[in-house]
Amino acid sequence: MDFGIPTTIDYGKLIEDHLQADDYCVRTGGWDAYIAVKTALEAYYSPHSSEAHFERIYHVLHELEAMTVSKGAVPKYRPVLVPFFDKKLDLRDEALRAASKAMIAAIYEIASTRSDSPLISLGYLSGFFRTLGRSFIPRIYSTNYDDFVSQAVPGLFTGFTRESGDFRLFSARDFWAGWNAPSIFHLHGSVHMGFPRSRSVDIEIGELAWFDSRDAALKFSSFSGTGISRLDGSGINRSAIITGLDKLGRIQQAPFSHYYAALARDAFEAEVIFVLGSGLGDTHINSWIKAIRKDEMKTPLVFVSYWPADEDFYTAVNFDFTDREISMIHDLRMALQSRSGVSYFRPEGWTIDRENRACIWSRGFRSFLESPDSLHDVLREIGVKWG
């Protein structure tokens, strides 16, 4: 967000602007379907209407469309839940499909456009990864669609190595051979991914490619062919970015399936794990960190986020833990509960957990990047050898 990517609420507003300006979406009833789903979710979550955010709206639109039974479909393509499913909203499949596809297109375009003009300098971000690179091999798993990290650190390995004109195709063999390379893996898609249309190279239906040019990728960001079949008889629409609530089900295709498999090994081999700006809502990612933080010699972990307070983490949360803090305790295995007589080492902006195996920066990612001097000392406190 510091570099210009909207908050969840702001993203929703921008998506709605895109949908209203999309003639096809409006003409087919997609905009009306979007509003109907949003209104129903707001009523359902009332008085917490902000919970009816774009990821939940997209999930509902997509899953309602997935419950369609085509005439004459064999059992394999008849969603198993349909006999038990009672639609409360009378929305045409064409409208649901138009709305969900328009949402994906809007998210992609917003992330791509915002990547053109970072709101703050990428210098500190570049410096952070350069510093890490002197002692470690950075293996970055990003759930963001933007390319700010790649702009700050050009040349990171992605696994897309098979050159073909203005795009590159993913190579599973090269990906698993490139284990010791500084890397970035966009686990939920990227504004550089798209579906190329070329007769000069063997491309499978729905195969994703990497375009160095964001503009070129944007042209090929949509897919109009068949989706991916799920075992329950429904399907998943293919897209270059992944949103909604069923992310684990959507990453069962290359390159995402390879990224996710590698995440497990990287988590277990890591000397230190940085969790940067995460709300910890992706349980499929949390599960791997939880697994390697269960033993006595927990892999050291640095958690960088923001709490609206001027003092330390404990003052910020005031022991009124939200889902994020609860996940920090149970999924990341951070010893945050206070015990009498325990003194916490707290350099300015930092809090060390009770077991000295994790630390928290509570003043936001930008402030973290702009305050690099104390990181070395804090890492030493949680058992990380740096330099």
C-alpha contacts under 8 A as a table, 3 or more apart, distances in Angstrom:
res1	aa1	res2	aa2	distance
1	M	4	G	5.12
1	M	5	I	4.57
1	M	6	P	5.87
1	M	7	T	6.54
2	D	5	I	7.27
2	D	119	L	7.00
2	D	120	I	7.12
2	D	365	F	7.32
2	D	366	R	6.23
3	F	118	P	4.89
3	F	119	L	4.80
3	F	120	I	5.60
3	F	148	F	7.74
4	G	114	R	6.14
4	G	115	S	7.75
4	G	117	S	7.82
4	G	118	P	5.86
4	G	119	L	5.36
5	I	111	A	6.71
5	I	114	R	6.34
5	I	115	S	7.99
5	I	146	D	7.91
6	P	9	I	7.76
6	P	10	D	5.44
6	P	11	Y	5.30
7	T	10	D	5.13
7	T	11	Y	5.87
8	T	11	Y	5.05
8	T	12	G	6.35
8	T	53	H	7.00
8	T	54	F	7.46
9	I	12	G	5.22
9	I	13	K	6.66
9	I	50	S	7.45
9	I	53	H	6.70
9	I	54	F	7.98
10	D	13	K	5.13
10	D	14	L	6.35
11	Y	14	L	5.17
11	Y	15	I	6.10
11	Y	54	F	7.60
11	Y	107	I	7.72
12	G	15	I	5.08
12	G	16	E	6.27
12	G	53	H	6.55
12	G	54	F	5.34
13	K	16	E	5.21
13	K	17	D	6.48
14	L	17	D	5.10
14	L	18	H	6.43
14	L	106	A	7.90
14	L	110	I	7.80
15	I	18	H	5.09
15	I	19	L	6.24
15	I	103	M	6.30
15	I	106	A	5.53
15	I	107	I	6.62
16	E	19	L	5.05
16	E	20	Q	6.18
17	D	20	Q	5.33
17	D	21	A	6.32
18	H	21	A	5.14
18	H	22	D	6.20
18	H	102	A	7.77
18	H	103	M	7.97
18	H	106	A	5.87
19	L	22	D	5.08
19	L	25	C	6.46
19	L	26	V	7.34
19	L	31	W	6.25
19	L	99	A	7.46
19	L	102	A	6.17
19	L	103	M	6.98
19	L	106	A	7.45
20	Q	23	D	7.51
20	Q	25	C	7.62
20	Q	26	V	6.51
20	Q	31	W	6.52
21	A	26	V	7.89
22	D	25	C	5.30
22	D	26	V	6.28
22	D	102	A	7.52
23	D	26	V	5.21
23	D	27	R	5.92
24	Y	27	R	5.04
24	Y	28	T	6.03
24	Y	98	A	7.50
25	C	28	T	5.51
25	C	29	G	6.29
25	C	30	G	4.67
25	C	31	W	5.91
25	C	95	A	7.39
25	C	98	A	5.32
25	C	99	A	6.07
25	C	102	A	6.70
26	V	29	G	5.28
26	V	30	G	5.59
26	V	31	W	5.12
26	V	32	D	7.35
27	R	30	G	7.41
28	T	94	E	6.69
28	T	95	A	5.42
28	T	98	A	6.97
29	G	32	D	5.19
29	G	33	A	6.17
29	G	94	E	7.81
29	G	95	A	4.79
29	G	98	A	7.76
29	G	99	A	7.98
30	G	33	A	4.99
30	G	34	Y	6.16
30	G	94	E	7.63
30	G	95	A	4.16
30	G	96	L	5.89
30	G	97	R	7.35
30	G	98	A	5.08
30	G	99	A	4.25
30	G	100	S	7.95
31	W	34	Y	5.04
31	W	35	I	6.31
31	W	95	A	7.78
31	W	99	A	6.19
32	D	35	I	5.16
32	D	36	A	6.08
32	D	95	A	7.93
33	A	36	A	5.03
33	A	37	V	6.19
33	A	61	L	7.91
33	A	91	L	6.40
33	A	95	A	6.19
33	A	96	L	6.19
33	A	99	A	6.82
34	Y	37	V	5.32
34	Y	38	K	6.08
34	Y	57	I	7.33
34	Y	61	L	7.46
34	Y	96	L	7.76
34	Y	99	A	6.12
35	I	38	K	5.01
35	I	39	T	5.92
36	A	39	T	5.23
36	A	40	A	6.19
36	A	89	L	7.73
37	V	40	A	5.13
37	V	41	L	6.14
37	V	57	I	6.39
37	V	60	V	7.24
37	V	61	L	7.32
38	K	41	L	5.17
38	K	42	E	6.12
38	K	52	A	6.37
38	K	57	I	6.08
39	T	42	E	5.13
39	T	43	A	6.29
40	A	43	A	5.22
40	A	44	Y	6.13
41	L	44	Y	4.83
41	L	45	Y	6.04
41	L	49	S	7.67
41	L	52	A	5.40
41	L	57	I	7.69
42	E	45	Y	5.26
42	E	46	S	5.80
42	E	48	H	7.53
42	E	49	S	4.63
42	E	50	S	7.46
42	E	51	E	7.41
42	E	52	A	5.43
43	A	46	S	5.11
43	A	47	P	7.85
43	A	49	S	7.19
45	Y	48	H	5.33
45	Y	49	S	5.56
45	Y	51	E	6.50
45	Y	52	A	6.98
46	S	49	S	5.19
48	H	51	E	5.85
49	S	52	A	5.68
50	S	53	H	6.17
52	A	56	R	6.24
52	A	57	I	6.71
53	H	56	R	5.65
53	H	57	I	6.32
54	F	57	I	4.92
54	F	58	Y	5.97
54	F	244	G	7.87
55	E	58	Y	5.16
55	E	59	H	6.13
55	E	243	T	6.16
55	E	244	G	4.33
55	E	245	L	6.56
56	R	59	H	5.00
56	R	60	V	6.27
56	R	244	G	5.99
56	R	245	L	6.63
57	I	60	V	5.28
57	I	61	L	6.27
57	I	244	G	7.80
58	Y	61	L	5.14
58	Y	62	H	6.04
58	Y	100	S	5.87
58	Y	103	M	7.19
58	Y	243	T	7.65
58	Y	244	G	5.64
59	H	62	H	5.27
59	H	63	E	5.98
59	H	244	G	4.73
59	H	245	L	5.94
59	H	246	D	7.57
60	V	63	E	5.22
60	V	64	L	5.93
61	L	64	L	5.35
61	L	65	E	6.30
61	L	96	L	5.51
61	L	97	R	7.45
61	L	99	A	7.23
61	L	100	S	5.93
62	H	65	E	5.19
62	H	66	A	6.14
62	H	96	L	6.97
62	H	97	R	7.08
62	H	100	S	6.04
63	E	66	A	4.79
63	E	67	M	6.43
64	L	67	M	5.39
64	L	68	T	7.54
64	L	96	L	7.34
65	E	68	T	5.82
65	E	93	D	5.54
65	E	96	L	5.84
65	E	97	R	6.41
66	A	79	P	7.71
66	A	234	S	5.28
66	A	235	G	5.90
66	A	236	I	7.47
67	M	79	P	5.99
67	M	81	L	7.63
67	M	82	V	6.23
67	M	234	S	6.42
68	T	78	R	7.91
68	T	79	P	7.50
68	T	93	D	7.34
68	T	234	S	7.90
69	V	73	A	6.86
69	V	77	Y	7.48
69	V	78	R	5.58
69	V	79	P	6.99
70	S	73	A	5.39
70	S	78	R	7.66
73	A	76	K	7.81
73	A	77	Y	5.85
73	A	78	R	6.28
74	V	77	Y	5.70
74	V	78	R	6.58
75	P	78	R	5.04
75	P	233	G	7.38
76	K	79	P	7.84
76	K	231	L	7.74
76	K	232	D	7.81
76	K	233	G	5.30
77	Y	229	S	7.94
77	Y	233	G	4.39
77	Y	234	S	6.42
78	R	82	V	7.86
78	R	232	D	7.88
78	R	233	G	4.95
78	R	234	S	6.86
79	P	82	V	5.83
79	P	232	D	5.50
79	P	233	G	4.03
79	P	234	S	4.88
80	V	83	P	7.24
80	V	232	D	5.56
80	V	233	G	6.20
80	V	234	S	7.98
81	L	84	F	5.46
81	L	85	F	6.12
81	L	232	D	7.87
82	V	85	F	4.91
82	V	86	D	7.99
87	K	90	D	6.79
91	L	95	A	6.74
91	L	96	L	6.85
92	R	95	A	5.26
92	R	96	L	6.40
93	D	96	L	5.06
93	D	97	R	6.05
94	E	97	R	5.15
94	E	98	A	6.08
95	A	98	A	5.09
95	A	99	A	6.11
96	L	99	A	5.23
96	L	100	S	6.20
97	R	100	S	5.34
97	R	101	K	6.07
98	A	101	K	5.30
98	A	102	A	5.96
99	A	102	A	5.12
99	A	103	M	6.15
100	S	103	M	5.11
100	S	104	I	6.45
101	K	104	I	5.21
101	K	105	A	6.26
102	A	105	A	5.03
102	A	106	A	6.05
103	M	106	A	5.04
103	M	107	I	6.17
104	I	107	I	5.22
104	I	108	Y	6.14
104	I	239	S	7.48
104	I	241	I	7.41
104	I	243	T	7.92
105	A	108	Y	5.19
105	A	109	E	6.10
105	A	221	S	7.52
105	A	222	S	7.06
106	A	109	E	5.17
106	A	110	I	6.03
107	I	110	I	5.23
107	I	111	A	6.18
108	Y	111	A	5.33
108	Y	112	S	6.05
108	Y	145	Y	7.58
108	Y	191	V	6.29
108	Y	218	L	7.62
108	Y	221	S	7.71
108	Y	241	I	7.09
109	E	112	S	5.01
109	E	113	T	5.94
109	E	218	L	7.04
110	I	113	T	5.22
110	I	114	R	6.05
111	A	114	R	5.23
111	A	115	S	6.14
111	A	145	Y	6.33
111	A	146	D	5.52
111	A	191	V	6.87
112	S	115	S	5.19
112	S	116	D	6.92
112	S	145	Y	7.97
112	S	146	D	6.41
112	S	191	V	5.52
112	S	214	R	6.60
112	S	218	L	7.66
113	T	116	D	5.47
113	T	117	S	7.64
114	R	117	S	5.80
114	R	118	P	6.88
114	R	146	D	7.78
115	S	118	P	6.18
115	S	146	D	5.77
115	S	147	D	6.27
115	S	148	F	6.52
118	P	121	S	6.83
118	P	122	L	7.50
118	P	148	F	7.57
121	S	124	Y	7.13
122	L	125	L	5.22
122	L	126	S	6.11
122	L	148	F	7.52
122	L	151	Q	7.75
122	L	152	A	5.68
123	G	126	S	5.10
123	G	127	G	6.11
123	G	152	A	7.01
124	Y	127	G	4.90
124	Y	128	F	6.08
124	Y	369	L	5.61
124	Y	370	E	6.38
125	L	128	F	5.15
125	L	129	F	6.56
125	L	149	V	7.33
125	L	152	A	6.24
125	L	369	L	6.34
126	S	129	F	5.49
126	S	130	R	6.15
126	S	149	V	7.69
126	S	152	A	4.61
126	S	153	V	5.79
127	G	130	R	5.00
127	G	131	T	6.07
128	F	131	T	5.24
128	F	132	L	6.31
128	F	369	L	6.75
128	F	372	P	7.59
129	F	132	L	4.93
129	F	133	G	5.98
129	F	138	P	7.40
129	F	153	V	7.32
130	R	133	G	5.01
130	R	134	R	6.67
130	R	153	V	7.99
131	T	134	R	5.48
131	T	135	S	7.48
132	L	135	S	5.78
132	L	136	F	5.70
132	L	137	I	7.47
132	L	138	P	6.79
133	G	136	F	5.08
133	G	137	I	5.68
133	G	138	P	6.25
133	G	182	P	7.88
134	R	387	G	7.21
135	S	386	W	5.99
135	S	387	G	5.67
137	I	180	N	6.84
137	I	181	A	6.82
137	I	182	P	5.42
138	P	182	P	5.07
138	P	183	S	6.46
139	R	181	A	7.84
139	R	182	P	5.73
139	R	183	S	4.93
139	R	184	I	6.11
139	R	185	F	7.93
139	R	266	D	7.52
140	I	183	S	5.93
140	I	184	I	4.53
140	I	185	F	6.15
141	Y	184	I	5.92
141	Y	185	F	4.96
141	Y	186	H	6.07
141	Y	187	L	6.33
141	Y	263	L	7.51
142	S	145	Y	7.92
142	S	184	I	7.02
142	S	185	F	6.09
142	S	186	H	4.85
142	S	187	L	5.98
142	S	188	H	7.56
143	T	186	H	5.92
143	T	187	L	5.56
143	T	188	H	5.26
143	T	189	G	7.52
144	N	186	H	6.86
144	N	188	H	6.98
144	N	189	G	7.57
144	N	190	S	7.23
145	Y	186	H	7.05
145	Y	188	H	7.11
145	Y	189	G	5.81
145	Y	190	S	4.22
145	Y	191	V	5.63
145	Y	241	I	6.98
146	D	190	S	6.30
146	D	191	V	6.02
147	D	150	S	5.20
147	D	151	Q	6.18
147	D	190	S	7.44
147	D	191	V	7.21
147	D	192	H	7.99
148	F	151	Q	5.06
148	F	152	A	6.20
149	V	152	A	5.01
149	V	153	V	5.96
150	S	153	V	4.98
150	S	154	P	5.19
150	S	155	G	7.33
150	S	156	L	6.80
150	S	184	I	7.81
151	Q	154	P	5.69
153	V	156	L	6.74
156	L	181	A	7.80
156	L	182	P	5.75
156	L	183	S	4.72
156	L	184	I	5.99
157	F	160	F	7.85
157	F	178	G	7.82
157	F	181	A	6.47
157	F	182	P	6.22
157	F	183	S	4.33
157	F	184	I	6.17
158	T	161	T	7.89
158	T	175	F	7.58
158	T	183	S	6.03
158	T	184	I	5.70
158	T	185	F	5.75
159	G	170	F	5.63
159	G	171	S	6.02
159	G	172	A	7.15
159	G	174	D	6.36
159	G	175	F	4.55
159	G	178	G	7.78
159	G	255	P	7.96
160	F	168	R	5.54
160	F	169	L	5.12
160	F	170	F	3.97
160	F	171	S	6.00
160	F	175	F	7.81
160	F	209	A	7.33
160	F	210	W	6.40
161	T	168	R	5.92
161	T	169	L	6.21
161	T	170	F	6.04
161	T	171	S	6.13
161	T	174	D	7.15
162	R	168	R	5.14
162	R	169	L	4.88
162	R	170	F	6.37
162	R	171	S	6.45
163	E	166	D	7.97
163	E	167	F	6.46
163	E	168	R	4.54
163	E	169	L	6.59
164	S	167	F	5.51
164	S	168	R	5.54
164	S	169	L	7.33
164	S	201	V	7.17
165	G	168	R	7.60
166	D	211	F	6.40
166	D	212	D	7.37
167	F	196	P	7.84
167	F	209	A	6.21
167	F	210	W	5.42
167	F	211	F	4.52
167	F	212	D	6.79
168	R	209	A	5.56
168	R	210	W	5.11
168	R	211	F	6.58
169	L	208	L	7.07
169	L	209	A	4.78
169	L	210	W	6.39
170	F	175	F	7.93
170	F	208	L	7.64
170	F	209	A	6.66
170	F	210	W	7.83
170	F	254	A	7.69
170	F	255	P	6.64
171	S	174	D	5.29
171	S	175	F	6.03
172	A	175	F	4.95
172	A	176	W	6.30
172	A	255	P	7.88
172	A	258	H	7.41
173	R	176	W	5.54
173	R	177	A	6.23
174	D	177	A	4.94
174	D	178	G	6.01
175	F	178	G	5.31
175	F	179	W	7.33
176	W	179	W	6.04
178	G	181	A	5.64
185	F	259	Y	6.36
186	H	189	G	5.17
186	H	190	S	5.97
186	H	256	F	7.83
186	H	259	Y	7.95
187	L	251	I	7.71
187	L	256	F	5.65
187	L	259	Y	6.26
187	L	260	Y	6.96
188	H	241	I	5.72
188	H	242	I	4.87
188	H	243	T	7.38
188	H	247	K	7.68
188	H	251	I	7.45
188	H	256	F	7.24
189	G	193	M	6.84
189	G	240	A	5.59
189	G	241	I	4.06
189	G	242	I	5.91
189	G	256	F	7.80
190	S	193	M	5.38
190	S	240	A	6.71
190	S	241	I	5.97
191	V	194	G	7.92
191	V	214	R	6.22
191	V	217	A	6.73
191	V	218	L	7.13
191	V	240	A	7.66
191	V	241	I	7.64
192	H	210	W	5.46
192	H	211	F	5.14
192	H	212	D	6.37
192	H	213	S	6.93
192	H	214	R	5.44
192	H	217	A	5.36
192	H	218	L	7.75
193	M	208	L	6.29
193	M	209	A	5.54
193	M	210	W	4.71
193	M	211	F	6.18
193	M	217	A	5.88
193	M	221	S	6.87
193	M	240	A	5.57
193	M	241	I	7.88
194	G	208	L	5.50
194	G	209	A	5.50
194	G	210	W	6.57
194	G	211	F	7.22
194	G	217	A	5.21
194	G	218	L	7.14
194	G	219	K	7.94
194	G	220	F	4.94
194	G	221	S	4.41
194	G	222	S	7.15
194	G	240	A	5.57
195	F	206	G	6.51
195	F	207	E	6.26
195	F	208	L	5.04
195	F	209	A	6.09
195	F	220	F	5.25
195	F	221	S	6.11
195	F	222	S	6.98
195	F	223	F	6.63
195	F	240	A	7.53
196	P	207	E	7.86
196	P	208	L	7.19
196	P	209	A	6.46
196	P	220	F	6.07
197	R	220	F	8.00
198	S	201	V	6.36
198	S	203	I	7.65
199	R	202	D	7.28
203	I	207	E	6.42
204	E	207	E	5.28
205	I	225	G	7.95
206	G	223	F	7.31
206	G	225	G	7.52
206	G	238	R	7.05
207	E	254	A	7.69
208	L	240	A	7.10
208	L	254	A	7.64
208	L	255	P	7.78
210	W	217	A	7.51
211	F	214	R	6.69
211	F	216	A	6.49
211	F	217	A	5.39
212	D	216	A	7.93
212	D	217	A	7.80
213	S	216	A	5.25
213	S	217	A	6.30
214	R	217	A	4.95
214	R	218	L	6.03
215	D	218	L	5.09
215	D	219	K	6.57
216	A	219	K	5.32
216	A	220	F	6.83
217	A	220	F	5.27
217	A	221	S	5.85
218	L	221	S	4.96
219	K	222	S	7.74
220	F	223	F	7.67
221	S	239	S	7.22
221	S	240	A	5.93
222	S	239	S	6.40
222	S	240	A	7.25
223	F	238	R	6.44
223	F	239	S	6.51
226	T	237	N	7.46
226	T	238	R	7.83
227	G	235	G	6.00
227	G	236	I	5.34
227	G	237	N	4.58
227	G	238	R	5.44
228	I	235	G	5.31
228	I	236	I	5.00
228	I	237	N	6.52
228	I	238	R	6.86
229	S	233	G	6.77
229	S	234	S	6.18
229	S	235	G	4.38
229	S	236	I	6.46
230	R	233	G	5.68
230	R	234	S	5.45
230	R	235	G	5.21
230	R	236	I	7.15
231	L	234	S	7.27
236	I	250	R	7.07
239	S	242	I	6.71
242	I	247	K	6.55
242	I	250	R	6.98
242	I	251	I	7.95
243	T	246	D	7.85
243	T	247	K	6.59
244	G	247	K	6.62
246	D	249	G	5.56
246	D	250	R	6.58
247	K	250	R	5.03
247	K	251	I	6.37
248	L	251	I	5.46
248	L	252	Q	7.28
248	L	284	H	6.41
249	G	252	Q	6.10
250	R	253	Q	7.34
251	I	254	A	7.67
251	I	256	F	4.95
251	I	257	S	5.42
251	I	260	Y	7.73
252	Q	256	F	6.57
252	Q	257	S	4.89
253	Q	256	F	5.74
253	Q	257	S	5.25
254	A	257	S	5.40
254	A	258	H	6.32
255	P	258	H	5.42
255	P	259	Y	6.28
256	F	259	Y	4.95
256	F	260	Y	6.09
257	S	260	Y	5.17
257	S	261	A	6.22
258	H	261	A	5.11
258	H	262	A	6.11
259	Y	262	A	5.15
259	Y	263	L	6.13
260	Y	263	L	5.02
260	Y	264	A	6.93
261	A	264	A	5.67
261	A	265	R	7.22
262	A	265	R	5.26
262	A	266	D	6.08
263	L	266	D	5.08
263	L	267	A	5.93
263	L	288	W	7.76
264	A	267	A	5.25
264	A	268	F	6.46
264	A	288	W	5.93
265	R	268	F	5.22
265	R	269	E	6.18
266	D	269	E	5.12
266	D	270	A	5.76
267	A	270	A	5.36
267	A	273	I	7.56
267	A	288	W	6.76
267	A	289	I	6.50
267	A	292	I	7.05
268	F	292	I	5.98
270	A	273	I	6.50
270	A	299	T	7.28
271	E	299	T	6.55
271	E	300	P	7.09
271	E	384	V	7.24
272	V	299	T	6.12
272	V	300	P	5.01
272	V	301	L	5.76
272	V	302	V	7.65
272	V	384	V	6.90
273	I	299	T	7.28
273	I	300	P	6.37
273	I	301	L	4.74
273	I	302	V	6.21
274	F	301	L	5.86
274	F	302	V	4.73
274	F	303	F	6.07
274	F	304	V	7.58
275	V	278	S	6.53
275	V	301	L	7.42
275	V	302	V	6.11
275	V	303	F	4.87
275	V	304	V	6.19
276	L	303	F	6.19
276	L	304	V	4.91
276	L	305	S	6.56
276	L	365	F	7.18
277	G	303	F	7.88
277	G	304	V	5.76
277	G	305	S	4.84
277	G	306	Y	7.71
277	G	364	G	7.59
277	G	365	F	6.60
278	S	281	G	7.71
278	S	305	S	7.05
279	G	324	R	5.82
280	L	283	T	7.10
280	L	286	N	6.95
280	L	324	R	5.97
280	L	327	S	6.61
280	L	328	M	7.81
281	G	324	R	7.71
282	D	285	I	5.62
282	D	286	N	6.43
283	T	286	N	4.81
283	T	287	S	5.97
284	H	287	S	5.55
284	H	288	W	7.44
285	I	288	W	5.84
285	I	289	I	7.04
286	N	289	I	5.26
286	N	290	K	6.02
286	N	331	D	5.85
286	N	332	L	6.91
287	S	290	K	5.04
287	S	291	A	6.21
287	S	331	D	6.72
288	W	291	A	5.10
288	W	292	I	6.63
289	I	292	I	5.43
289	I	293	R	6.12
289	I	331	D	7.11
289	I	332	L	6.05
290	K	293	R	5.14
290	K	294	K	6.29
290	K	330	H	7.69
290	K	331	D	4.87
290	K	332	L	5.19
290	K	333	R	6.41
291	A	294	K	5.73
292	I	295	D	6.90
292	I	298	K	6.74
292	I	299	T	6.76
293	R	297	M	7.80
293	R	298	K	4.64
293	R	299	T	5.99
293	R	332	L	6.65
293	R	333	R	5.96
294	K	298	K	6.55
294	K	333	R	6.84
295	D	298	K	5.67
298	K	357	R	6.53
299	T	357	R	7.19
300	P	357	R	4.96
300	P	358	A	5.51
300	P	382	I	6.12
300	P	383	G	6.76
300	P	384	V	6.88
301	L	357	R	6.64
301	L	358	A	4.66
301	L	359	C	6.59
302	V	358	A	5.75
302	V	359	C	5.10
302	V	360	I	6.06
302	V	361	W	7.79
303	F	358	A	7.57
303	F	359	C	6.22
303	F	360	I	4.84
303	F	361	W	6.32
304	V	360	I	5.92
304	V	361	W	4.81
304	V	362	S	6.44
304	V	363	R	7.96
304	V	364	G	6.66
304	V	365	F	6.35
304	V	368	F	7.39
305	S	360	I	7.70
305	S	361	W	6.24
305	S	362	S	5.36
305	S	363	R	6.59
305	S	364	G	4.93
305	S	365	F	6.26
306	Y	361	W	7.55
306	Y	362	S	4.70
306	Y	363	R	4.83
306	Y	364	G	4.22
306	Y	365	F	7.42
307	W	313	F	7.27
307	W	316	A	5.72
307	W	317	V	7.19
307	W	362	S	5.49
307	W	363	R	6.37
307	W	364	G	7.53
308	P	316	A	6.38
308	P	363	R	7.71
309	A	312	D	7.48
309	A	315	T	7.13
309	A	316	A	4.95
310	D	316	A	7.63
311	E	315	T	6.16
311	E	316	A	6.79
311	E	349	G	7.19
312	D	315	T	5.50
312	D	316	A	6.23
312	D	346	R	7.62
312	D	348	E	7.81
312	D	349	G	6.01
312	D	350	W	6.61
312	D	351	T	6.51
312	D	362	S	6.89
313	F	316	A	4.90
313	F	317	V	6.32
313	F	349	G	7.99
313	F	350	W	7.41
313	F	351	T	6.18
313	F	360	I	7.23
313	F	361	W	7.60
313	F	362	S	5.74
314	Y	317	V	5.50
314	Y	318	N	5.67
314	Y	319	F	6.77
315	T	318	N	5.00
315	T	319	F	7.99
316	A	362	S	7.98
317	V	320	D	5.68
317	V	321	F	6.40
318	N	321	F	7.85
321	F	324	R	7.47
321	F	325	E	5.25
321	F	326	I	6.18
322	T	325	E	5.42
322	T	326	I	6.20
323	D	326	I	5.04
323	D	327	S	6.04
324	R	327	S	5.16
324	R	328	M	6.23
325	E	328	M	4.86
325	E	329	I	6.40
326	I	329	I	5.20
326	I	330	H	6.19
327	S	330	H	5.10
327	S	331	D	4.99
327	S	332	L	6.59
328	M	331	D	5.75
328	M	332	L	4.85
328	M	333	R	6.35
328	M	334	M	5.79
329	I	332	L	5.90
329	I	333	R	4.91
329	I	334	M	4.80
329	I	335	A	6.35
329	I	336	L	6.54
330	H	333	R	5.22
330	H	334	M	7.40
334	M	353	D	6.46
334	M	357	R	7.83
334	M	358	A	6.43
335	A	353	D	5.32
335	A	354	R	5.28
335	A	355	E	6.25
336	L	353	D	5.62
336	L	354	R	6.42
337	Q	354	R	7.72
338	S	342	V	7.39
338	S	354	R	7.59
339	R	342	V	5.74
342	V	354	R	7.53
344	Y	351	T	6.91
344	Y	352	I	6.05
344	Y	353	D	7.22
344	Y	354	R	6.97
345	F	351	T	6.57
345	F	352	I	5.80
346	R	349	G	7.26
346	R	350	W	5.25
346	R	351	T	4.93
346	R	352	I	6.47
347	P	350	W	5.35
347	P	351	T	7.28
347	P	374	S	7.37
347	P	378	V	7.84
349	G	361	W	5.75
349	G	362	S	6.25
349	G	363	R	6.52
350	W	359	C	6.75
350	W	360	I	5.55
350	W	361	W	4.85
350	W	362	S	6.84
350	W	378	V	7.90
351	T	359	C	5.55
351	T	360	I	5.12
351	T	361	W	6.74
352	I	356	N	6.00
352	I	357	R	7.74
352	I	358	A	6.05
352	I	359	C	4.35
352	I	360	I	6.44
352	I	378	V	7.96
352	I	382	I	7.71
353	D	356	N	5.41
353	D	357	R	6.67
353	D	358	A	5.49
353	D	359	C	5.84
353	D	360	I	7.81
354	R	357	R	7.92
355	E	358	A	7.53
356	N	359	C	7.60
356	N	381	E	6.56
356	N	382	I	4.85
356	N	383	G	7.66
357	R	381	E	7.99
357	R	382	I	4.56
357	R	383	G	6.81
358	A	382	I	5.96
359	C	378	V	7.37
359	C	382	I	7.28
361	W	364	G	7.21
361	W	368	F	7.01
363	R	367	S	6.04
363	R	368	F	6.99
364	G	367	S	5.52
364	G	368	F	6.25
365	F	368	F	4.92
365	F	369	L	6.24
366	R	369	L	5.18
366	R	370	E	6.24
367	S	370	E	5.02
367	S	371	S	6.14
368	F	371	S	5.24
368	F	372	P	6.80
369	L	372	P	6.05
371	S	374	S	6.84
371	S	375	L	7.83
372	P	375	L	5.56
372	P	376	H	7.79
373	D	376	H	6.56
374	S	377	D	5.50
374	S	378	V	6.33
375	L	378	V	5.11
375	L	379	L	6.07
376	H	379	L	5.32
376	H	380	R	6.42
376	H	386	W	6.90
377	D	380	R	5.18
377	D	381	E	6.41
378	V	381	E	5.01
378	V	382	I	6.63
379	L	382	I	5.29
379	L	383	G	6.38
379	L	384	V	5.14
379	L	385	K	7.35
379	L	386	W	7.52
380	R	383	G	5.11
380	R	384	V	5.04
380	R	385	K	6.16
380	R	386	W	7.42
381	E	384	V	7.42
